[in-house]
Amino acid sequence: MCDDRMKITFKFRTKPTKTEEQWLFAELRHQKQLQNYMLQMRNQMWEYGSVSVSMYDQIDHLKDLRAATSHYSEHPQDMQVSTIKRVNAAHEHFRRRCKERAEKKGYPKFRRSVRSLSWSLRKHKLKSGERVRQNPIRETGKRHNMLKVPKLGEVKIRQHRPFIGDPKEVTLKKTARGWYCFIVCEVPDSLKCVPKSACGVDVGTHDFLTTSEGEKVPNPRFYRHAERKLVKLHRDLSRKQYRSKRWYKAKDALAKQADIVACQRLDFIAKTAYKLFHHREFDAVVTEELKPSNMVKNRYLAKSISDASWGMFFDWCDWVAKRDGKHFQQVPPHNTSQTCSECCQRLRIKLKLSERVFHCRSCGFKLDRDHNAALNILHRAACALRGEVWDTILYETRNPLLQRACWS
């Protein structure tokens, strides 16, 4: 990807026939075997000769395999190259974690199954001399368009909206509720707007978020509401004979319900992030720089924190801001709930999670604790509207003269 371009992924529902689905399942098995074979090659070359195999070496080896046997030539070469790139990316991430001296290195393992097929779209030359990538979708003017799949032909696709930009890569993925197509397109980066309004956002488990203006978004708790049904499906699965027909049927039912919960959570987070920037018309959004992976170590709050998915919400806010030319930044989260937003005095006795009202003993200020934290988050980024410095010292932003200078 070029430095001045960003990627947007479009997701569409795909409806292959039974014959096409059998071909896709056979291709998934082949890609799994190829991925394990390439991983084994890297392991053996390093174990016996301390030789590091690169991605280009394996691509050249794939060309020899395709020329020698029909087992490899019968399958699409673009999908095989994408599988090799996947193995190479796993090794690069492993080396990066080793350099960072992470606790878990995460060496690439052999795959028991593969659920997605990816291939890059090639460029063809026009009469004018310009090189353009091929369009993976053929429009039919009917309810379903046709997706061009290498070696298979055309598959029905429900294209509910047109994709924009230059299509670069296509991925077919099998989920619990069917097949989906992901088309990655490159679009130019949007110019950042001049921020004229900003809000601080405090996330929590009681309310999903509270803005610095006092607006609250209730926590939907999708997993909590579906937990009883998931427990019943888990119990039904445990009572079935392993790998019997009823066991597979119960397993599919459990996977579908889990996928429904995940899609509900994703839909809610995407709409909430979009509303902050467009419906509320904020040009800049500031949140805390939380680390949910460390916070879930608390066994009393792990389930609620995982159900809220704050990390996914921060990623969506960052992506919407980049796509639409808005501003998104995170500030240190230290003592935002324990500090008064009026006099900047920190409480001597730490507030418990059950205490929902912040009461300052110094100035007598009373406010909802989440609203007070959102104001502190906004004050820590008081210079956001000027577009220069995001992180500012808390007591500096409390000075009315400095606030007027920053917000003017």
N, C-alpha and C positions, 0 to 999 in steps of 0.2 A: 504494500500500500504506500502511496506517495505521502510525503509529509503534509501536504496541503489538502488531503482528502480524508474523509472519515467513512466508516462502514455502517450500513443500516441493513438489518436482516428482516426479511419479510417471511411470515409463516402462513402457509396455506394447507388446507386439508386435501389429501390425495386419496383417491378411491381406485385402486387397482383391481382387476378381475382376479378370479381364483388362479388362472394360469399365470398371470403376471405376478401374483403374490408368491406362487411357488418358485418362480425364477428369482424373485427378490430374496427369498429365504435361502435359496441355494447360493446366491451371491454373498449373502452375509456369512455363510459358513466358509466360503472360499476366502473372503477377506480376513476372517479370524485365523484360518490356517496360514495365510501369507504373513499376517502380523506376527504370529508366534514364530514362524520360520525366520523372519528377519531379526527378531529379537534373539533367537537362539544363535544366529550367525554372529551377532555382535558379542554375545557372551562367550562363545567358543573362541573367537579370534582374540579376545582380550585374555581369556584364561590360559590358553596354550602358547600364544606368541606375543602377548602384550601389544597387540595391534589394534588401533582404534579405527573402526569402520565408519566412514562418513555416509551421509545421505546420498551423495552422488555416486559413490561406489556401489551402493545397493541398487540404485536405479540402473546403472550399467549392468549389474548382475541380472536384474529383471529382464533387460533386453535379451540377454543370452538365454534365459529360461524360456522366454516367449518364442525365440527362434528354434529352440531345441525340442520342446514338447508342446503338444496341443492343450495340455491341462491349463497352462497359463495364457496361451494365445486366444482361447475361447472366451476369456473374460475381458472386460473393458480395461484398457491400459491406464486411463485417467483415474479410475477408482483405485487401481493398484498403486499408482504413484502417490495418491493421497494417503493410502495406508502407510506407505514408507515414510512420508512426511510426519504422520502421527507418531510413529515409533521414534523418529529423530527428535521430535518436540519433547517426548517423554524423557529421553536421555539428556536433552539440554536442561530441562527443569531439574533433573536429578543432579547434574553438575552444579547448577546454580545453588541448590540447597546445600550441597557439600561445601561450596565456597563460603556460604553464609553461616556454616556450622550449625545448621538447624538440628533440633532434637530428632526429628523423623526425616530421614533422607528420602525415603519413598522410591526405592529402586524399581524400575518398570517390571511388572509381572506378566506372566502369560495369561491371555484372555480366555475365559470359558465361553464367552459369547460376544458378539458384536451386534449392535442395534442400529447402526447408521451407515449409510453409504454416501461418500462425498466425491465430487469430481470438479475440477476447474474447467471453466469455459475458455475455449481457445479463441484466438482472434483470426479473422479472415480479412483479406485485402479487397477493398472495393475498387471499382474502375478508376475512381479519382485518386487512388494511391493511399487513401486513409485506411488504417487498420482498426476494425471494430469487432468487438466480441459478439458471438452469436447469441441470438435471443433464445433462451431455453423454453419459452412458452409460445405455443401457436394458438392464436385467438380463433375461436369458432363462431362467435356471435350467439352462442347458446349459454345454458346454465354452467356447463363445464368446459374449460379450456383443456388443451393437451400439453403435457410436459414431455419434452424429449429426453429420453433416458438412453445412454449409450448401450448398444447391443440388444436392447429390449424393444425400443420403439417409442410409441407415444402412450402416456398414461393419463387418465382423467384427473383433473385438478380443479378444485373449487377456488378460483381466484376472486376473492370478494373485494379486492381493491388493486389498482395498478401499482406496480413497483416503479420506483424512480431511480435514476442514476444509472451507472454502468454495472450490469450484472457480472460478477466475478466468479462465484462458486455456488454450487447447488449441493444440498444435502437431503437425502431421503432417510427418515427416521421412523422406526417402528416403536410405538408407545402402547400402553395398555388399552387405549381407546381407538387405535387405528394408526394409519400411516399419515405422516406430515412431511411437507416439503419446506425447506429453508433456503431462501435465495439471498445471498450476500451481495449487496450493491455498494459501489463507491460513489459518494457524492462530495462535492466541495464543502469545506468547512464554512460554517456560518460566521459572519462578522459579529463580534461581541457588541451588544447594545450599550448605550450609556445608562447606567442604573439610576433610576429615579425613585424607586421604592424597594424596600427590603424587609425581611421578616426573619426572626429567629424561631427555630423549631426545636422543641424538646420532646423526645420520644419516651414512651413508657409502656408499662404493661397494664395499668389501670385504664388510661386513654392512650390510643395509638400515638397521637401527637397533639401538642398544644402550641399554638403560634404566639408570637409576642403581642398580638392584638387581642389575645384572650379566647380565640376560637379553638374549639376542641373537635377532634375527630375520634369517635368511639372505636374501641378495639373490637374487630369482628370476631376474633377467636374461632377461626374456621376449624382448627384441629380439635379444640375443646368441644365444639358442638357435634363433630363427627366421631368423637372418641368412642362413644358407646357402640356405634355401628362398626367401627374398626375393630374393637375388642371382640364383638360377636363374630366378625369374619375371620379374625385370627383363631378363635376357638373352633370354628367350623373347619378351618384348614388343618388344625392340629389333630382333629378326629378322623381325618381321611387317611386312607392307606397311601403311603408314599409312592408318588409317580403313577398313581392310578388315574382313570379318567375323571373321577370326581375330585381328586386332589388337584388336577390341572384346572378344573372348572372353578373350584374354590380359590385357587391361587389367582386366576384371572379376575375374579370378582373383587378380591382384596386389592389387587393392583389398580383396578379401575377406580375404586373408591379413594385410594391414596392419590391417584392422579387428579381426581376431581377436586380434592382439597388443595393440592398444589396449584391448580389452575385458578381456583377461586382466590387464593392468596396473591398470585401474580397479577390477576386482573385488578384486584383492589389496590395493590401497591402502585401499579402503573397509572391508574386513574387518579389516585391521590397525589402523586408527583406531578401529573399534568395539571391538576386543578391549582396547585400552589403557584405555578408559573403563569397560567393563562386565565383561569376563572377568577382567582384572587388578584391577578395582574401584578405579581411581584417580579421585579427584574433580578433580584438577588435573594437567595435563600441560604441561611447559615444554620448548620447543625453541629452537634458535638462529634468529635472524632472518637467514637466508641469502638471497642474491639469485642464483638459478640462472642468470638471463639474463646476468649478468656472469661467472659461473664457467665457462660453456660456451665462453668465448673461449679457454680453454686447449685447444688442438687435441689434446693427448694424453688428456685426460679428458672431452672434450665428449660423446662417444658414451655413455660410462658414466654421466655425470651426467644426460643426457637420458633414458636408459633407466630410471634410478631414479625420476625424476619427483618430486623432493622438494617442489616447489611445489604439486603436486596433493595430496600427502600433508598439507602444512600447511593447505591449504584444507579438506580433509575433516575434519581434527582440529578446526578452528575451527567448521565447520558442525555436527558431532556435538555439540560442547560447547554451542553455542547451542540446539540442538534438545532436548537432554536435561538442560539446566540445570547443566552441568559448567563447568569453568574451563580455558581454554587461553590461554597467553601465550608470547611470544617474547622472548628476551633478546639482547643484543649478542654476536656470536660471537667477539670478539677474544681470541685466545690461550687458548681453552678446552682445546686439545690440548697446549699447551706449558707449562701451569701445573700445579703439584702440588696435588692436592685435599686434602693433609694439612697442608703447611706454607705453602702459597700462594706458593711461590717459582717464578719463571719460569726455564726452562732457558736457559742461555747459548747453546747450540748447538741450532738448530732441528731438530726431529725430521723425518725424511723419511717419505714415505708408506709406504715399504717396512718401516719400523720399527714393529712392532705392539705393542711393550711399552714402557710409560713407566717410566723409572728416574730418580728424583730424586737428584741428587748431594748435596743438602743434608741430607736426612733419611733417605736410603736407601730410600724408599718405592717399591715395584714394583707395577705394575698394568697391565692391558690399557689401551691408549691410549684406546680408545673408551669404556670404562667410566669411566676417569678424567675424560674430557671430559664425560660425562653427569653425573657428580657435580658438576663445576664449574658446569654449566648449572643444576642444581638449587640449588646454593648461591647462585647469583646471583639466584634467586627464592625465597630462604629464607622470606620473609614471605607466601608464597602461601597457606599454610593459614590464616593469620589473615585473609586476604581484604582486606588494606589496600594494601600496596605490593608490586609484583612485582619491579621492578628494584632491587637492592641492591648496595652496594659489596662486592667480593669479600672483602677482608680483614675486613670487619665480620661477615660470615656465618661466618667461620672461628672467631670467638670463641665458645667453648662456652657462656658465659653468655648472649650474645645469641641463640645458636641455641635455647637452651631457652626463652627469652622469646618467640621468634618462633613456635616450634612448639607451645607450650602453649596 
